[in-house]
């Protein structure tokens, strides 16, 4: 068994808790009440996603560049 690494984005949910998604795996997302929960759930979601969409096992994930806060005048 080999290991693959994916960028996971975790955000606070408007309704409390957290939401996580994987930009390289369209539709791969989950939510949890705590950071610990959402980290576990997103790992499970990635594994399930790759079982169904096995083509992604042979693709190289996009390399993360940055996450930035931008200020704009409104």
N, C-alpha and C positions, 0 to 999 in steps of 0.2 A: 504494500500500500504506500502511495506517495502523498506528499503534503503540498497543498496549493495555498497561496495567500491571496486574500481579497480585501479591498478597501471597504470598510463598513462605516456608514455615517449614522450617528446616533443624535437624535434631537429630543428636546423636551416636548411632550404632547400638550396641546391646548387643554385637554381634559385631565391632565395629571399623568404621571408615568412617563414613559419614553417610547419613541418609535425608532426603529433601525431599518436601514435599507442598504442594498449592495448595488452601486451604480453599474457595475459590469454584468449584473444578472437581472435583466428586466423583469419586474414583478416580484423580485425576492425581497420581502419586507416582513416585519413583525412588530409587535409591541409588548411591553411589559411594565409592571408597576415599579420595579427598581432597576438600576443599572445592571446589577447581577443577573436579574431575570432576563432582561432584554439581550444581554450578551450570550446567555445560554440559548435563548430562543433563536437568535439569528444564526448561531452555529448550526443548530438543528435545521433551520430553514435552508441554509446553504447546502447542507448535505442532501436534503430531500430534493432540492432544485437540481443538483448535479446527478442524482439518480434518474430523474425524469429527463433532463436535458443533457445527456452525456456528451453532446458535441462540445459543450463548454469546457470539458476536461482537457481538451487538446489546444485550447486557445490561451494565449497569454493575456492576463488581465491588463487593463490600462494602468500605466504608472501614474500614481498620484503626484500632482504638481503642487497644489496649495489649496487652502481654504482661507478666505479672506472676508473681513467685514469692510464694506464700502460705505462711505458717507455720500449722500446726494442731497442737493437742495430741493425742497418741495414747496 
